Amino acid sequence: MNIDRSSFQSIEQLQNQYLNKTRQVQSKDEGAEVSFQSILEQKTKMSQETGLKFSKHAANRLESRNISLTDSQMQRLNEGFSKAEMKGIKDSLVLLDDLAFIVNTKSSTVITAMDQTETSENIFTNIDGAVII
C-alpha cells in the first residue's frame, strides 16, 4: 500500500497555521453597535482603575442589554461596592440610577447587571445585603 505523504501538513505547519493567527478588530462607524471586544476593554480599564472586575456573564449582560456605564456611574458603583464591603456583605445588590448590579465583595467582581426593564418583578435572590446609590 502506497501512502502519499505530500498532501499532509506537519505538526509545525498546523501550529503556525492555527496558533499564530492574530485577530483583527474591525472598526465600526460612529453610532453603530459597540463590539464585545471594545466593551471588554472598557470594563477591563475601568476595573483596573476601580478595583472592580466584571465577570464574563456580567460583560455579556451589559452588551446584550446595551448598557454602558459612564465614568461617574462606575465611580458610584465602586462606592457602593466599598460600602457593602465595609458592612461585611458578601453578595450585594447595588442599585444605581435605573441599573441593578449583583456584586461579590470577596472577589471584587460584578456578577450580573440589569436595567429597569429587567427588574420589573423586584425579586433578587442569593444576596445578603443591598446598597442604594
Secondary structure, DSSP 8 states (H G I E B T S, - for coil): ----GGGS--HHHHHHHHHT---------TTS---HHHHHHHHHHHHHHHS-EE-HHHHHHHHHTT----HHHHHHHHHHHHHHHHTT-SEEEEEETTEEEEEETTTTEEEEEEETTTTTT----S-SEEEE-
